[in-house]
Amino acid sequence: MILGDWGTSRLRLFRADGAGGWAKREGPGIGALDAPAAEVLDRTLGDWRGAAPVRLAGMAGARGGLHEVGYVDCPADERAWRAGAARFRLGDLHVAIAAGLAMPPGAVADVMRGEETQIFGALALDPALGRGAQLVIHPGTHSKWAWIEDGVVTRFRTFFTGELYALLLKSTLTRLEGAAEGEAAGFADGLGAAGEPLLGALFTARAAQLREGKSAGWAKGYLSGLLIGHELAALPEAAAPITLIGAPGLTDAYADALAARGRDCQRLDGDACVIAGLERLED
């Protein structure tokens, strides 16, 4: 089978390579399509296209994606999530798209697409996550915190951290010319400023370049540390064990920020979790 994580910024397809690993191909995300989604999928599949079924997670199921799929309300276990998937034919392709998760009516409105597949994949890879209370954090464009009780996703919350960071990199805060080094020091300084009011602390990224000789790289790191620090300030004092799921660079940054707050975590690779989750989709 061919498995795919189709996000806003990119499409990642995986196919077993016959040697215990996974071959990988990439294409544009749903938010960056240069042709209808079905054409982009066909083009990215290339010579992989054939009789193998295709299972997709993420924005492939969003309105304006490949095929809209509804949400499963929390609390949701793997069985309810699998039942919510859409299965259909796309030409000669057999396609399944995973459902997203949503907070139920009456709760603060929130939705996720893609992260739920990683959560259920993580539960398959590490059965210990299915015991007791757990907090799973997915760093990314829209960072997700999901609370799990005995394998059931009971609730979650989205933080606008990654997209806000990308927007700020195009703002006057980082528009000054300067050297690229200093990002690690800036990240640490941003974490240290996370206790200050956010809107005021943001402008330090520019002012410190003008008055203290800080580099453009420092400003970039400062904004990252400041935003991640503000996100993690929402952690309660007595939180459940924390698992980070995502790309190594992002999970490393969050792990450093958690360590600065005296919190431990484990890290799982996002690709491995989405593959494991999609393998569960039609079991």
N, C-alpha and C positions, 0 to 999 in steps of 0.2 A: 504494500500500500504506500501511498504518498501522503505525508502529513504536512500541514502548513499552518504557520502563525502569521495571519495577515493583519498587521496593525495599521495605524494611521500613517506612519512614515515609511514602512517597508513591508514587503512580503518575503517570508523565509519558507522555503520548501525543503523537506527532508525525505530521503529515500534510503532504505537499508542498502548498504554497499556490499553485502554478502560476506563481509569479513568481521562482523560484529560492530561495525560503526555505521555512521550515517553520512551519505553524500548530501551536499547542501547547495541550493540555488537561491538567488535573491532577485526581487523585482520591486517596482514602486508600490508604496503603501496606498491605502484607500484614499488618503488625503492628498495624494500626489499622482493620481492616475493621468496618463496621457492618452487613454483610450478606454472604451467600456471595460468594466471589470472582467467580464468573461474573456475578452480578447487578451487582456493582460495576463490572466491565468494561463491561457492557452500558449501564449508566447513564452512565458517563464517555464512552463512544463517542457516545451521543446520536444526532444526525443524521449522524454520520460512519459509522454502521453501514450496511453495504451489501455489495456484492460484493467489495470490496477485501480482500485477505488481511491478517492481523494477525500481526506478528512481535514477540515479547516477549523480554526478557532480565531477569535478576535473580531476585527471590524468587517470581515467578510460577511458577517451576519447583521451588520448595521443597516439602518435606512440609508440608501444610496450605495450600499456595498454590492456584493455579488448576489445575495438572496437574503431578504430580511428574515431574521429569526427572533422570536419573542424572548422575554426574560423569564427566568424562574425566580419567584419571590423567596427571600430568606425568611425563616431558616431553611436551608437546602442541603441535602446530602447528595452523594454521588448518584444514587438511583434516580432521584428527582431531576438532577441535572442531565443525565443521559437521556431520560424520557423527553426532555424539552428540545432535543436536537432536531434539526430539519434534515430530511433525506430526500433527494430528488435526482433527476437525470439532467445533465447539461450536455446536450448532444449525445455522444457515446460514453460520457463520463458518469460514473456513479459517485455522487458527491454527498457528504454529510458535513453540516456546519453546526458546531456546538452552540448551545444557548448561552446567553449571558446571565448574570444574576442581578437582581434589583432589590432594593429595600421595599418592604411591603407598604401598602397604603396606610397612611397615618404616621409613618416615620418620616424623618428628613429624606427628601428625594435623593436617590443616589443609584448609579448603575455601573456595571463593569462588563467588559467584553475581553476575553483572553486570559485575564488573571485567574478566573475560576478554573480554567483548564489546567493552569500551572498548579493551582492549589490541589486539585484532585490527583494530578500527577505526582505532586510532592507526597501526598498521603500514600500513594502506591509505592513510591521509592523508599519512604521512611515511615513504616507503620507506627512508630512511636508518636508521630504527629497526630494520630487519630485517637490518642488517649488523653483525656482531661482537657484543660483549658490551654489554648495556644494562640499566639498572635503572629500572623504572617504579614510581612511588609514587602510590597512590591515597588521598589524605586522605579521611576520612569517619568514619561511625559506627564502622566496623572498618577501620582503615587497612591497606592491602595493599601489600607490597613484592613485586614480581615480577621475577625475573632472566630475561633473554631472551638467547639465543645464536642468531644468524643466523635470527631469526624464530620460534624455538621457545621456548615458556615452559618453562624447565627446572625451576624451583622457585619457591616464594613463601612469604611469612610474613605472618601477620595480627597487628596490634597493636590492643589494645583502647582506643586513645586517645580516640576521639570519644565512645563510650558512657560511658567512665569520667568524662570531662569533664561530660557531661550529668548523671550521677549526683551528682557533686560540687557542681553548681550547686543541688542540692536539699538539701545537707548543712549542718551548722552552720558550715562554712567560709565560706559566703556568705550566711548568713541574717540578718546584721546590716543594719540600715537605713543607707542612705548614698547619696551622690551617684553618678550613673552615669558621670561622666567619669573619665579616668585610665586607661582600658583599654590604650591603646598603651604607656604607661609601665609598667604592670603586666606586659604581655607581655614587654617587654625585661627587666624584673627577673626574671621567671620563667625566661627563657632563661639568664640569668646564674646562676640557682640550680640549673640542671639537673645540675650536677656533684655536688650533695649527695645523700645518701640520700633517696629519694623520700618515704617515709612520714614522715620528719621535716620535709622541706621543705614538704609539703602544709599543715601547720598554720600556717606563716607567713602564709598567706592570711587567717586569722582574727586571729592575734596582732598583725599589723601594723595592722589596723583598730583594735584596742583600744589599742595602745600608741604607734603612730606616726602616727595620724590618716589612714591610707590610706583611700581611698574604696571603696565596693562595686564600682564599675567597675574600680578598680585590682585588686581581689581576683579578679575574673572574668578579666581579662587575665593576671594572674600565674599562675593555674591553667592557662590555655591554653598560655602560654609554657613553663611547667614540664613539662607532659605532652608537648608536641611536642618540647621539648628532650631529654627522656629518651628518647623514641622514636628521635630522630635520632642519639643517642649510640651506637646500634648500628651506625652506618655504619662500615665499615672505612676505614682511612687511604687506601688506593688503590682507590676504587670505580669502577665503570663510569660512563659518562655517565648523568646522572639526568634523567628526564622526569617531571613532575608532571601528573596527569590529574585533573580535577575541576572543581568550581564555583570561579569566580574568587576569592571571598573566602577560601576554604580554601587554594587553591594559593598565593595571595599570602602568607598566614601561613607556610606551609611554606617558600616561597622566601626570606622574610626570615630564618627560622630557619636555613636552609642557608647563607645569606650570612654569618650571624653565625659560622658554623663554617668560613668560607672556601671554601664549595662552590658551584659554579655549577649551574644547571639550566635546562631549557626547560619551558614550560607549554603544555598543550593543554586545550581546553575539553571538559568531560565530556560535554555534550550532543552536540557535534559528533562525538566519538569513538564514542558509543553508536549514533548514527544510522549512521555509516559501518560499524560492525561489523554491525548488523542488516541493512544493505543487502547485506552479504557472505554472510549466513546461508544463502541458497538459491541462490547463484550456481552 
